[in-house]
C-alpha cells in the first residue's frame, strides 16, 4: 500500500500524519517546540526549531510505521499563517520569526490604512491587522532597517520549512492571501501596495497552487528523515485553508468551525468579486480559483487552557468539563468574553481584554467553565452572523479541533449557532488537508472534491434544541453589548499593563 504524509506546522508543535488511499491515518507523530515572548505583545519562534522538529517527526513517523520509504508518494504542508521569516541570499533566517499572534504592529497597521485608504480592501480584501505579515515587515523596516536591507525574500513558516527540505522557494496563494501584499482577486503580488511602502517586489517569492509540486527532498534531509531523495514535495496551504480541505469545505454553503488555540468560522466562496468591506477575512482557498470567508476569535481554545491552568491546574480537561452538562444554559447569569489576547472578528482591537460578568457567590467552578465555553462559542457566532448577512444560509457546520472533542460543547455549538453540528469520523484538521493536497498532487484523485469524498466521513450530528437556542439568542444579544461597554475601560487599563 502507498501513503502520503501531511505535515501541520502549528504554533506549539509540528504534527505529521501518514495517510492511506482511503483517508485513514495509519500513524501520526508530534514534536513540540518553544514559543518566545521577549517583550509585552511580542510572539516569536526560532525557524530552526520548526525544521528540526519536522525532520525528527518525519523520522519517528517512518520508524514507528515500518513503512518503506518507496511507499510514500508525496508530502505536503499546512502551516500557521502570517508569520514573518526574512532570509538572506543564502537562505539563512535573519532574525526570529514574528508570529501571527504578535501584536506589536498597531502603529504600522494605522500607517497602512492611512497610506492606502480604500485601496487596501479593494486589492488585499482584508483590513490591516496586527497579525498579518505586511505590518511585521514595516515594523522591521522601521526598527531593524539593517535586517531588512539584508533580506532577499520573506517567507511564511511552512514555506521556510519546505525550502529547507527541498531548496526551493515558493508560496501558495492561500498563505499569500494573509500577507496583505497579494492582489487576492487576480492572484498576483500587488506592485501598488509594495511600492507604497518602498518595498521591492523581488522580496516576494514565486506564487504556486497548493497542490503544485515544489521539488523533492534534499539528499541530506532524506537521509535524516528516513525518506527517499525522490520523494515528491507539494506546496501546501495555510492552516485554515487546509483545515477547510480536511473538513470537506469544497462547495457553496459548506461551513466549518475550528476551535484550536484560536477559533475560526470559515465558509466556501466562489465569487472572487465579493467584497465584505473587511468585516471578515477573504482569502484564496487551496482549491484552484476558489476562496473562503473567515472570522477569527484570537483566544478560543486558548481561553479554556488559560482558565484551566489558572484556576484548575490540578485537573485534566476531561475532569474540568465533567460537570458542565449539569449547569443550565447561560451559566446561571454568568457571562464570559474571550478577549484575553485582544480580538479580531468582529472587533479588530489589540487593547480589548476579557471579562467575567455577573459573578455571584453561588457560582462554582463548573459555572465558570461552562461560561468560558459559551463565551468562546458566542464569539464564533458573531462571525457566523456576518457570513449569514452576506446572503449565505448556514444550516450545517462541520466542527473540527478541540471544540469537536466534547459532546456538551458540540451540543452547545448547535444551540448557539442555530445550526446542525457535524462531527467527523476521523478529525485531523489541517494535517488531513495537507495529506489531501499531497494525494491530489501525486495523482491519486482527479480532483480535491473526489479526494474529500474518499477521505472524509461524518460520524455524528448534533441538532439545535429549540428551547435552548431561543434562550441563547437572548444571551447572545447581551454578549454583543459587552465589547462597547468595556472598550473604554480597557483602553485606560492598557496603560497599567506590564
C-alpha positions in Angstrom: 0.0 0.0 0.0 1.2 3.5 -0.7 0.8 6.6 1.5 1.1 10.3 1.6 2.3 12.5 4.5 0.7 15.6 5.8 2.8 18.0 7.8 1.0 20.5 10.0 3.3 23.2 11.3 1.5 24.7 14.3 2.2 27.3 16.9 3.2 24.9 19.6 4.2 21.7 17.7 4.6 20.1 14.3 2.4 17.2 13.6 3.0 14.6 10.8 0.4 12.1 9.6 0.8 9.0 7.4 -2.4 8.6 5.4 -3.6 5.7 3.1 -5.7 5.9 -0.1 -8.9 5.6 2.0 -8.1 8.6 4.1 -7.2 6.5 7.2 -4.5 7.9 9.4 -2.2 4.9 9.8 0.3 6.7 12.1 0.9 10.1 13.4 3.6 11.9 15.5 4.1 15.3 17.0 7.2 17.3 18.1 6.8 20.4 20.3 9.0 23.5 20.2 9.1 26.6 22.3 7.4 30.0 21.9 9.3 33.1 22.9 7.7 36.3 24.3 10.7 38.6 24.8 8.6 41.7 25.3 4.9 42.5 26.0 2.8 41.8 22.9 5.7 40.1 21.2 5.5 36.4 20.0 8.4 34.8 18.2 9.9 31.5 17.3 13.3 30.2 16.0 12.7 28.9 12.5 15.3 26.3 13.0 13.2 24.7 15.7 10.5 24.1 13.1 13.0 22.5 10.7 14.5 20.3 13.4 11.0 19.3 14.8 9.7 18.5 11.3 12.7 16.2 10.4 12.5 14.4 13.8 8.8 13.9 13.4 9.1 12.5 9.9 11.8 10.2 11.1 9.8 9.0 14.1 6.8 8.5 11.8 8.7 6.3 9.4 10.3 4.3 12.2 7.1 3.6 14.1 5.1 2.8 11.0 7.6 0.5 9.5 6.5 1.7 6.0 9.1 1.5 3.3 10.3 4.9 2.0 9.4 3.9 -1.5 5.7 3.6 -0.4 5.5 7.3 0.3 4.2 9.1 -2.8 4.4 12.6 -1.5 4.5 15.2 1.3 2.6 18.4 1.7 2.2 21.0 4.3 -0.2 23.1 6.4 1.2 26.0 8.3 0.5 28.7 10.8 -0.4 31.8 8.9 1.1 35.3 8.7 4.4 34.6 10.5 7.3 36.6 9.0 10.6 34.9 8.2 13.2 37.0 6.4 16.0 35.2 4.7 19.2 36.4 3.1 20.7 35.5 -0.3 21.9 32.1 1.2 18.6 31.3 2.7 19.6 32.0 6.2 16.9 33.4 8.6 18.0 36.9 9.6 16.0 37.1 12.8 13.5 35.1 14.8 10.1 34.7 13.1 7.4 37.1 14.2 4.2 35.1 14.6 0.5 35.5 13.8 -0.3 36.2 17.5 2.3 39.0 17.8 0.5 42.4 18.3 3.4 44.9 18.4 2.4 46.4 15.0 -0.5 48.6 15.8 1.3 51.7 14.6 2.2 50.0 11.3 -1.4 49.0 10.8 -2.5 52.6 11.1 0.2 53.6 8.6 -1.1 51.1 6.1 -4.7 52.3 6.5 -3.6 56.0 6.1 -1.4 55.3 3.1 -3.7 53.0 1.1 -7.2 54.0 2.3 -9.9 52.1 0.4 -7.3 50.6 -1.9 -6.3 48.1 0.8 -9.7 46.4 0.9 -10.1 46.7 -2.9 -6.8 44.9 -3.5 -6.0 42.7 -0.5 -9.6 42.2 0.6 -8.6 42.4 4.2 -8.1 45.0 6.9 -4.7 45.8 8.3 -4.5 43.8 11.5 -1.5 43.3 13.8 -1.4 39.5 13.0 -0.8 40.0 9.2 2.6 39.9 7.5 2.9 43.3 5.9 2.7 45.2 9.2 5.5 43.0 10.5 7.7 43.8 7.5 7.1 47.5 8.1 8.0 47.1 11.8 11.3 45.6 10.8 11.7 48.3 8.2 11.3 51.0 10.9 13.0 49.3 13.9 15.6 47.0 12.3 16.4 48.5 8.9 19.8 46.7 8.8 17.9 43.4 8.9 15.5 44.3 6.1 18.4 45.6 3.9 19.9 42.1 4.0 16.7 40.3 3.2 16.4 38.6 -0.2 12.9 37.2 0.4 10.2 37.0 3.0 8.7 33.6 3.7 5.9 32.2 5.8 6.6 29.5 8.4 5.7 26.4 6.3 7.4 27.9 3.2 10.6 28.3 5.2 10.5 24.6 6.3 9.7 23.4 2.8 12.6 25.5 1.5 15.0 23.9 4.0 13.7 20.4 3.0 13.8 21.0 -0.8 16.0 24.0 -1.5 13.0 25.5 -3.4 11.4 29.0 -2.6 7.7 29.3 -3.2 4.5 30.5 -1.5 1.0 29.2 -2.2 -2.0 31.5 -2.8 -3.9 30.6 0.3 -1.0 31.6 2.6 0.0 34.6 0.4 -3.5 36.0 0.9 -2.8 36.5 4.6 0.2 38.8 3.9 -1.7 42.0 2.7 0.7 42.1 -0.3 -1.4 39.8 -2.6 -4.0 41.1 -5.0 -6.4 38.3 -3.9 -8.7 38.5 -6.9 -6.1 38.5 -9.6 -3.7 36.1 -7.7 -0.6 38.1 -8.1 1.7 40.2 -5.8 0.5 43.8 -5.7 3.1 46.2 -7.0 0.9 49.1 -5.9 1.0 48.0 -2.2 4.7 47.2 -2.3 5.7 50.5 -3.9 3.6 52.4 -1.4 5.9 51.3 1.3 9.2 51.3 -0.6 9.4 47.5 -0.7 10.9 45.8 -3.8 8.5 43.3 -5.3 11.5 41.0 -5.6 11.2 40.3 -1.8 8.1 38.3 -2.6 8.6 34.6 -3.5 7.1 33.0 -6.6 3.4 32.0 -6.3 2.2 28.5 -6.8 -1.0 26.4 -6.3 -1.3 24.5 -3.0 -1.2 21.1 -4.9 1.7 22.1 -7.1 5.0 20.1 -6.8 7.8 22.3 -5.4 10.7 19.9 -5.6 11.9 16.7 -4.0 13.8 16.2 -0.7 17.4 17.2 -0.5 19.7 14.2 -0.1 20.7 15.1 3.5 17.1 15.7 4.5 16.0 12.4 3.0 18.7 10.6 5.0 17.8 12.3 8.2 14.1 11.8 7.9 14.2 8.2 6.6 12.7 9.0 3.2 13.9 8.9 -0.3 15.5 11.9 -2.1 12.9 11.3 -4.9 10.0 11.9 -2.6 7.7 14.5 -4.2 7.0 17.6 -2.1 3.9 19.7 -2.7 3.4 23.4 -1.8 0.7 23.0 0.8 -1.5 25.7 2.2 -2.4 28.0 5.1 -3.6 26.1 8.2 -7.2 27.4 7.8 -7.3 26.5 4.1 -6.0 23.0 4.9 -8.4 22.7 7.8 -11.2 23.5 5.3 -10.0 20.8 3.0 -9.8 18.3 5.8 -13.4 19.1 6.8 -14.6 18.9 3.2 -15.4 22.6 2.7 -15.3 22.4 -1.0 -18.6 23.8 -2.3 -21.0 26.6 -1.8 -22.9 26.6 1.5 -20.2 24.5 3.3 -19.1 26.0 6.6 -16.6 24.9 9.2 -15.9 25.8 12.8 -12.4 25.1 14.1 -11.5 25.6 17.7 -7.8 25.4 18.4 -5.6 28.0 20.1 -7.6 30.4 18.1 -11.2 29.9 16.8 -12.2 30.0 13.1 -15.5 30.1 11.3 -14.9 29.5 7.6 -17.3 29.3 4.6 -16.6 28.4 1.0 -16.9 31.2 -1.6 -16.7 31.1 -5.4 -17.3 34.7 -6.2 -13.9 36.4 -6.5 -15.5 39.9 -6.6 -17.3 39.5 -3.2 -16.3 42.5 -1.0 -17.4 42.3 2.6 -15.6 45.6 3.4 -13.1 43.9 5.8 -15.8 42.7 8.3 -14.4 39.2 7.9 -11.3 37.8 6.1 -11.5 37.0 2.4 -8.7 34.6 1.4 -7.8 32.3 -1.5 -8.6 28.6 -0.9 -6.2 25.7 -1.5 -8.6 24.6 -4.3 -7.8 26.4 -7.6 -9.6 29.6 -8.2 -11.8 29.3 -5.1 -12.0 31.4 -2.0 -13.2 31.4 1.6 -14.6 34.0 4.0 -13.4 33.6 7.6 -13.9 35.1 11.0 -11.4 34.6 13.8 -11.6 34.6 17.6 -8.0 35.1 18.8 -8.3 33.2 22.1 -10.7 30.4 21.6 -9.2 27.2 22.9 -6.5 29.4 24.5 -9.2 30.9 26.8 -10.1 27.4 28.1 -6.4 26.5 28.5 -5.7 29.8 30.3 -8.7 29.2 32.6 -7.7 25.6 33.4 -4.1 26.5 34.1 -5.0 29.5 36.3 -7.9 28.1 38.3 -7.8 24.3 38.0 -4.3 23.3 37.2 -4.6 20.0 39.1 -7.5 18.9 36.9 -7.4 17.3 33.4 -9.5 18.8 30.7 -11.9 15.9 31.0 -12.3 16.4 34.7 -12.7 20.2 34.3 -15.5 19.7 31.7 -17.2 16.8 33.5 -19.8 18.9 35.4 -20.6 21.3 32.5 -23.7 19.5 31.5 -25.2 19.8 34.9 -25.1 23.6 34.7 -28.1 25.3 32.9 -27.6 27.2 29.6 -26.5 30.7 30.4 -24.4 29.5 33.4 -26.9 30.9 35.8 -26.3 34.5 34.7 -22.5 34.3 34.3 -21.1 35.7 31.0 -17.5 35.4 29.7 -15.9 37.3 26.8 -12.8 35.6 25.4 -10.8 38.8 24.7 -7.8 37.7 26.7 -5.4 38.3 23.8 -7.3 41.1 22.2 -9.8 40.3 19.4 -10.0 40.1 15.6 -13.6 39.4 14.5 -15.8 41.5 14.5 -13.7 43.8 16.7 -10.1 44.2 15.4 -8.8 45.5 18.7 -5.5 44.8 20.3 -6.4 46.6 23.6 -9.7 44.9 24.4 -9.5 42.3 27.2 -11.7 39.6 28.6 -14.4 39.8 31.2 -16.4 37.6 33.6 -19.7 39.5 34.2 -22.5 38.5 36.6 -20.4 36.7 39.2 -22.1 35.8 42.5 -21.4 33.6 45.4 -23.5 30.8 44.1 -21.3 30.2 41.1 -19.0 27.2 41.2 -16.0 26.1 39.1 -18.4 24.3 36.7 -20.4 27.5 36.2 -17.2 29.4 35.3 -16.1 26.5 33.0 -19.5 26.5 31.1 -19.4 30.3 30.9 -15.9 30.1 29.2 -17.2 27.5 26.7 -20.3 29.7 26.0 -18.3 32.9 25.6 -16.0 31.3 23.1 -19.0 30.0 21.1 -20.7 33.4 21.3 -17.6 35.0 19.8 -17.6 32.5 16.9 -21.4 33.1 16.4 -20.5 36.7 15.6 -18.6 35.5 12.6 -21.4 33.2 11.6 -23.8 36.1 11.7 -21.6 38.2 9.4 -21.4 35.3 6.9 -25.2 35.0 7.1 -25.6 38.7 6.4 -23.6 38.2 3.2 -26.6 36.2 1.9 -25.4 32.7 2.8 -27.7 30.2 4.5 -25.9 28.3 7.3 -27.8 25.2 8.4 -24.9 22.8 8.9 -21.4 23.4 10.4 -18.6 20.9 10.4 -16.7 21.0 13.7 -13.0 20.3 14.0 -10.3 20.9 16.6 -10.7 20.9 20.3 -14.3 22.0 20.1 -15.2 18.8 18.4 -13.9 16.6 21.2 -16.6 17.2 23.9 -20.2 16.3 23.4 -21.6 19.0 25.7 -19.6 21.6 23.7 -20.8 20.2 20.4 -24.4 20.5 21.5 -23.7 24.0 22.8 -22.4 25.0 19.4 -25.6 23.6 17.8 -27.8 25.6 20.2 -25.8 28.9 20.0 -25.2 28.8 16.2 -28.8 27.6 15.4 -27.3 25.0 13.0 -26.7 21.3 13.0 -23.1 20.4 14.0 -21.4 17.6 12.2 -18.6 15.7 13.9 -16.3 13.7 11.6 -15.3 10.1 11.9 -11.6 10.9 11.8 -10.8 14.6 12.6 -7.3 15.5 11.8 -7.9 19.1 10.7 -5.1 20.9 8.8 -2.9 17.8 8.8 -5.5 15.9 6.8 -5.9 18.8 4.5 -2.1 18.7 3.9 -2.3 15.0 3.2 -5.2 15.6 0.7 -3.0 18.1 -1.2 -0.3 15.5 -1.4 -2.7 12.8 -2.5 -4.2 15.0 -5.2 -0.8 16.3 -6.3 0.5 12.8 -6.5 -2.3 11.8 -8.9 -4.4 9.7 -6.5 -7.6 11.6 -7.4 -8.9 13.6 -10.3 -10.0 16.5 -8.0 -9.8 17.6 -4.4 -13.6 17.0 -4.3 -13.1 13.4 -5.2 -10.3 13.1 -2.6 -12.7 14.6 0.1 -15.4 12.0 -0.8 -12.8 9.2 -0.2 -11.2 10.7 2.9 -13.9 12.4 4.9 -16.8 10.6 6.7 -19.4 12.2 9.1 -19.7 10.4 12.4 -22.4 12.2 14.4 -24.8 15.1 14.0 -25.9 17.5 16.8 -29.1 19.4 16.1 -30.3 22.6 17.9 -32.6 22.3 20.9 -35.3 24.9 20.1 -35.8 25.9 23.7 -32.0 26.2 24.4 -31.4 28.0 21.1 -34.1 30.7 22.0 -32.5 31.2 25.4 -29.1 31.6 23.8 -30.4 34.1 21.3 -31.3 36.4 24.2 -27.9 35.9 26.0 -26.0 36.5 22.7 -27.6 39.9 22.4 -26.2 40.7 25.9 -22.8 39.3 24.9 -22.7 41.7 21.9 -23.1 44.6 24.3 -20.1 43.8 26.4 -17.5 45.0 23.9 -18.9 48.5 23.6 -19.5 48.7 27.3 -15.9 47.7 28.3 -13.8 49.1 25.4 -13.1 52.5 27.0 -12.2 50.9 30.3 -9.8 48.5 28.6 -8.1 51.4 26.8 -7.5 53.1 30.1 -6.3 49.8 31.8 -3.9 49.3 28.9 -1.7 52.0 30.5 -1.1 49.8 33.5 -0.2 46.5 31.7 3.3 45.4 32.3 
